[in-house]
Amino acid sequence: MKEYDRVELIKDRQEYLDAGIKKGDKGTILGEKRLGYWLVYFDGEIFKDEDGIWKTTEIDVGIKEEDLKVIEESD
């Protein structure tokens, strides 16, 4: 597992559910592994709000390595 790999969450934990992430969600690792956790940016949507400001529903969460599965390796 390394930065920019695409990953899937394979285990639910209350801390992930509290952040809005559930088993099966997919994202991209950004950053180095720290204390057994990877920072993962889970896929969301980009949209323009009523004031014309671009926003995203992306969620970034520290995830334990054993709770992730690599689905596409980065180069």
N, C-alpha and C positions, 0 to 999 in steps of 0.2 A: 504494500500500500504506500502511495506517495502523493504529493501535491498534484492537483489537477486530475487525479483519477475520478471517474464517475462511480458512485457507490449507491448501494441500496441498504436501507435499514432493515435488519433481519430479526430484531427483537424489540418488543415494547418494554419500556420502563416508565415509571411514573414521571420522572424528570423530563423525559422526551414528550410524553403526552401533555404535560403542563406547558411545554413550549409550543405545542401545536403540531408535533411530528408523530407519525405512527408507522408501524411495521409496513414495509412496502414502499415508503416514500423514497424518492431518488434525489441525489444531489451531487455536488462536486466538492472535493477536498481542497481547501485553501489554507495554506500555512503548514507549519511543521507539527509533528506529533508532540504533545506536551502532557506529561504525567499520565500516559496511557490513553489520552483523548486526541481525536482529530477534530479540527474545526471544519464543519460541513455546511455549505450553503445549499439548502434544499430548494428545489425548483418552485417557482411561484409565477405570477403573471405580472407583466408590466402594463400599466394603464394610466390614463390621464384623468385626474380628478375634476370636479366641477369648476375649480379655479384655473384649470389648464396646466397644473403641475404634474409632472410625471412621477409616478409612485410604483412600488413593487410589493408583492406579497411574499417575496423570498424570506425564508427564515434561516438564520445561522445559529447552529447549536454545536457545542462540544459533545462528541459521541465516542464512546469506548470502542476501541478497535475491534473487540470480539463481537460487537453488535453490528458490524458493517460487512458487506460483501462487495468486492470489486466487480462491476459489470462492464467497465470499459477502461483499459489502462491508458494513461497519457504517455506521450513519447518522451 
